[in-house]
């Protein structure tokens, strides 16, 4: 199975995942270990459609309550801005 690079993703998905990555770097710093995007949205069939973005995020430690709230706010704001929905696991 081969992967797809971020720059190869459809525009709406690329923008949303890039925004999430950047926001998580701000929130988590070095505790952000990795992020994977997967599912049908990684195909270029409909580049304008954001859809339902399946996301795995690996963190060095479980976030405390204030950090978890910031992450939730980031998901909500990015979803609203880009017209997508998240399925995210941390």
NORKA-V306404 format. One record per run of one state. SS is the DSSP state (helix for helix, strand for strand, loop for the rest). FROM is the first residue (numbers start at 1). TO is the last residue. Records with the same first field share a line. If there is no record, write none. Layout:
# NORKA-V306404
SS = FROM-TO  FROM-TO
This chain:
# NORKA-V306404
loop = 1-5  9-10  39-39  43-50  60-64  83-83  90-90
helix = 6-8  11-31  40-42  65-82
strand = 32-38  51-59  84-89
